[in-house]
Amino acid sequence: MADYKILFTGSVCSGKTTAIRSLSDIETIDTDASVSDSAIRRKQKTTIAMDYGVLEMSDSSRLHLYGTPGQERFRFMWQLMMSDLVHDAQALVLLVDNTRNDPFKDIRFYLDEFRDYLVQRQLIIAVTHSDQQAHPDHAYYMNELKGMGIFTTVLFIDARYPDSVLEVVKSVLAEREPDLNWDELGQRLMAHRPPVIEEEEESSEAPVAAETSEPPEVKLFSAVSLMDAAMNTRGITGAMHLGADRKVLETNIGSMQNQAMLKTMVNLVAALEKKVAFLGHIDNLVLCGPEHETLSVFVEERQALGLCSEKELSLAVVKQQGQDLLQWSGE
């Protein structure tokens, strides 16, 4: 059995979930959930923000379909997926929502984020929602991409229709599967499933997805290691995870001075809350300077996180990264 993988990425509502549902022969695993939901944040095994489906192309070939979360605050999940689940994928499909104010800004952003990943993989740009917004058209995309120095396949698809999304797969795997009857596969998909009703993907108000058992022969993350997530986050050079008793559970910070400073900062947060109660709850403390890396701590009742970050990172980025990591950590 030949097993292939394709990774779908793109902005929120670009059609990733819909495209995977259109092709999948199994009930797709939609694990996107609102990070504001405390039940998700505190689960023993953290739910992962991604989509997964399988297309049985023939008796001898199978395609695994993966979709990244579109929201940029889950960027560390992109790195985890690229380094594990889809490290051996054949292609990256960038879905571009044609109704966005500047689709080419999205293209530049995602190509920059996935630059290293694309070195050994095929890139397909698939434009969606052109039925709602016809311009830019195909010729405009090709001309603009040429000016950007990007020479790749551009397809206009409707993510709701299996035969339309299948054109993306065909452009990736046709040479690898020369004996596959693509027309017959498309007819099977259209005959056995109606067009998918497009949903509002990855909304901040999205309901929590029901838990789904892991399909056989599919490796999924059972839990996200907070340390792994931290070290796959841009600009973070070291991390320390502390428990409710503020004892160190795990750290990869080599400098004993930095370790001691981070533990002191965690304790200082509690002291400050008592001294300046009028400020309310304090959940983070950051020390930065022009010469040394930034030290930051993020404190919750049941755990705390200390980070060493490159000094070039802005305070806003450092704070957002720390908050995101704690939200998606399992204890």
N, C-alpha and C positions, 0 to 999 in steps of 0.2 A: 504494500500500500504506500503510495507516494503522498506525503503530507506537506501541504503548503501553508504559508501564513501571509496574511496581508494586514497591515496596520492602517486604520482610518483615523485621521485627525482633522481638526478644523475648529472654527469658532463655535460658540453656543448657537444651537438651532441651525447649523449648517447641514444637518441630515445624517450624522454618523449613526445614531441609534436606529433611525428609520431604514437606512441602507442595509445595515446588518440584519435587521428583522426581515427585510425583503428577500434576502438570499438564504437565510438559515433554515436548515432542515430540523433543527432542534428548537425547543423553546429557549429564546435568547436569555442570557443572564444579564440583566440590567441592574448594575449595582450602584448607580449614581444615587446619592441621597443628600439631603440638605445638611450641611455641616453645622447648622444651628441646632440640630436635634441632639439633645444630650444623650438619648438612648444609643444613638449611633456612636457618639464620641466615646462612650464608656463601655462599649461591648468588650468582652474578653477577647474576641477575635474581630478586629476592625473590618467593617465592610469596605471593599475596595471600589473606588470610583472608576469603572470601566464597563464596556460592553463586550460580550463574547457570543459568537455563534459558530455553527459548523455547516458547511455546504458539502454534501456528498456529490462530487462531480461525476464519478463513475464508480464501477466496482473496484477500480484500482487507484483512485485518486480522491483526496479529501482536502478541503480548504478550511482553515481555521481563520475566523474573522475577529479582529480585535479593534475596539474603539477607545480612544483616549477620552478623558474628561475634557470638556472644552474650556472650562473656567481656568484662568491663568493662575489662580491661587493654589491649584492642584498640580502645578508644574513639576513638583518633585515626583509625582506619580508617573509622569512621562518618562523620567529618567529610570525609574524602577522597572517600568515595562520594557523599555529599550534594552536594559542590561540583563533582563531575565526572560520574560514571557515571549518577547518578539525579537530577541537578539539574532534569530536566524530567519527572520521574515524575508520574503522575496521583494516586497515593495512597500512604499509608503504612499497612501492615497490621501491627498490634501483636498478636503471638501471646502469649496468656497461659496459662500452665500451671496448670490448676485444682488440681493436687496440691501446689502450693507452699504454704508456711506462711501467707503473706500475699500473695495475688495482687494486691491493691490497692496494696501497696508497690511491686511491679514496675510497675504502671501509672503511678503517680506518678513513679517514677524515669525511665521511658522517655519519658513526655510532657514531662518537664522537659528531658531531653537533646535531644529533637527539637522543642522548642517553636517555634523560628524556622522550621524546615523545614515545619512544619504550617500556617503562616500562609496559604499558597496551595494547600494540598493537602487532599484528603479523608482522614479518619482512619477506619479500620475496626478494631474490637477483636474478635479472633477467639479464643475460648476453646477450649483443647484439653485432652485427657485427662479430660473429664468422665465418660467411661465408667469411670474408675478412682476418681474423686472427684466425686460428683454435686453437692455443695454447695461453694461458693455456686452457686445456680441463676440462670437468666436474670433473673428478677424482682429478685433480690438485687443483681445487677450493676447493673441499671438504676437501682435506688433509691440505691445507693452512689455511682454516677457522677453522678447528679443532685445529690447532696449535695456532690460535689466540683466542681460547675459544669461537668461534661462532658456534652454532649449529642451523641451519635454512635451509629452503628450497632453493635450487639453481636450477634455470631453465635457459636453453638456448633458447632464443626466437628470432624471426625475427619481429621487431616492425611494419613492413609494412603489415603483414598478420594478419587479425582479428582472425583467428582460433588459431594462435600462441600466441597472446597476451591474448586470452581468457583463455589459460591454467593458466596464472597468476591469473586471477579472480577466476577460478575454485578452485585453491589451497587455496584461502582465504575464499570463500563463499560456497563451496560444502556442508559442514556440516550444514550451516545455511539454505540452500535451497535444502533439500534432494529430493524433488519432481521435481526439475527442470531438464528438458531434455537438458543436456549440448551439446550433439551431434547435436540436432535439432537447438539449438541456434547458434552453430558454423556454421552449414550449411546455416542458414538464413543470417548470417553476410557475409559469403563468396559469397553467391548468389546475394546479393543486393548491394555489393560494391566491386570494384576491389581493389587489393593491393594498399596501399597508396604510392605515390611517395615520397621517403624520401627527406626532405629538410634540408638545412644547418641551424640547430637550433641555435637561440640565438646568432647569429653572431653580432659582434660589428658594422657591416655594414648593419644589417637587416633593411628593409624598415619599416616605421611606419605602424602598423596594422590599418586597417579601423575600425571605431567605430562600435560596434555591440550592438543592443538593448538587454537589460537584459531579459533572458528567464523567463517565469513565475515560481513562487514558488522557485526561486533560489536566495539566499542572496549573493550579491556581495558587495565589498567595493565600495561605490560611490566616496569616496575621502579618501586619506590617511591623517590622522592627523599627523602632524609633531611631536608633542609631544609624541603620541603613538609610532610612529616609533622610535623615539630617545630612549624611555624607554624600547623598545624591542631589543635594540642594545647592544651587549656584552660590559660591562665595563662602560657604561654611567650611572651616578648616578643622574643627574639632567639636565634640559634643559630650555632654555629661547628663545622665539621666538619674534623678533622685526620686526616692519613694516618699510616702506620706510622712515618714519619720525623718526625712531629709538626709537619710544615709544614701551614699552613692550606690546605685544599682549596676551601672555600667558607664564606662568612659573610655574614650580613645585619645584623650588629651595628654600629650607627653610631658608638657611643662608642669611640674609640681607647683610652681608659682601661680600659674593660671588656674589650676585645679583649686588651690587654696582660696584664690580670689573669688572664684565663682561660688564656692560654698559660703564664703563670707557674705557675698551679695545676696544669696538666697536667705540667709539669716537676717540680713539687714532689712529686707522687705518686710518681714514680720515685725521687726522693731519699729520701723517707720510707721506701719499701720497703727501701732499703739501710741506712738508719740504725736502723730498728726492725724488723728482719727477723722478730723473734719474733711480730709481729702477723700475719704471712702476707701474702697478696696484698691490695693495696689497689686497689679498682676505682672509687672515687668520692671526691670531696672537695667539700664544700658550705660556702659562706660566706654567712651571713645576718645581718640586723640589722633593727631596727624602722623605720629611716628609708629604707633603700635596697632596691632589688630584689635578689633572691637570685641569687648566682652559683654555678654547680655544674659540675663536670667528671666525665665518665664515661670510663674508660680501659680499652681492650683492647689486645692486642698489635698488632693490625693497623689500629686506628683509635681515635680519641677524639672525644668530643662535649662541647662547652661550651654551657651554656644560661644565659640571663638569664630570670628568672621573676618574676612579681608577688610582692611580699613577703607577701601574704596566704596564699599556698599553704603548706601544712604541709610539713615536711621529708620526711615519709613519701610524700606525693604527688609531690614533686619527684624523689625517688630512684626511685620506681616509673616515672614518666614517662621519665626518662633511660634506665633499663634497658630498658624496652619499646621505645623508639625504636632503640636500638642492636641489639636482637635482631632487629628487622624491617628493618634497613637492608641494602642491597646495596652492595658496594664496586666 
